Amino acid sequence: MSTLDDPLPWVRTVAARLAISTWRRTRNRVRAQSRHGPQADLPELSADQVAGGGTA
């Protein structure tokens, strides 16, 4: 129970885990983009599509 008196180790552990998680997500995103290339350009919306309100 003495470890509950000092929150610093817990804060350091959580901060390290968050940093590692962020780094992994960024690394995986960069790998996926290099593997699949940039997103294809989508055609621009016409004035009819924007003004129509998108009926479904």
N, C-alpha and C positions, 0 to 999 in steps of 0.2 A: 504493500500500500504506500510505501514511501515514494514510489515513482509518480503518484498522483499529485504530490505536493509541487512538483516542478513540471510545468507544461511545455518547457522549451524543447525537450527531445521529441515530443509528439508534434509540435509545430514544425520542427525541422524535417521530420519524417514525411509529414503531409506535403510540405513545400517541395521536397525532393521528388515525391511521387507525382505531383502535379507537373513539375518541370519535365520529368521523364515522359509522362503521358503526352504533353504538348509536343515534345521533340519527336516522339514516335508518330503522332498524327501528321506532323509536318513532313517528316521523312516519307511516310507512306503516300501522302498526297503528291509529293514531288515525283516519287517513283511511278505512281499510276499515271500522272500526266506525261511523263517521258515515255512510258510504255504505250499509251493510247493516243498520244498527240493532243493538240489543242482541240477544244470543242468546235464543231462545225458551226459556221455562221448560219443563223436562222434568217429567213426572209423577213423584211420589215413589214410591219402592219400597214395595211392600206387605210385610207380615211374611212372607208365603209366599215371595216372591222372595228375601228376605234369608236365611231359614232353609233354603231348598231347596238352596242351594249352586250353583245355575246349571247344570243338566244340559244338555248340548248334543247 
